């Protein structure tokens, strides 16, 4: 740093560093490689697991929605995009993709079929 200041004071141009223009390309290449190897496959795997979980929702399953509602599935027909859930004394019709997690199952509700 001091040599640059001294050279600037004397009016001389500092010599360019060898390979200095390749460094940003190298860093960008490493970031792209990291995205391709780590991030994209993880996102794909997570999406596939979510789709599988949503497709296997059955009557009597206890679910958690993305709004934080914990409820029991009352009606879930295969091929339909909507399910009916019951939480306390309220029934709601929601989309399947709103379900974040299947917590367990309510045996009494499942036996009502």
Buried (B, 14 or more C-beta within 10 A) or exposed (E): EEEEEEEEEEEEEEEEEEEEEEEEEEEEEEEEEEEEEEEEEEEEEEEEEBEEBBEEBEBBBBBBBEEEBEBBBBEBEEEEEEBBBBEEEEEBEBEBEBBBEBEEBBEEBBEEE
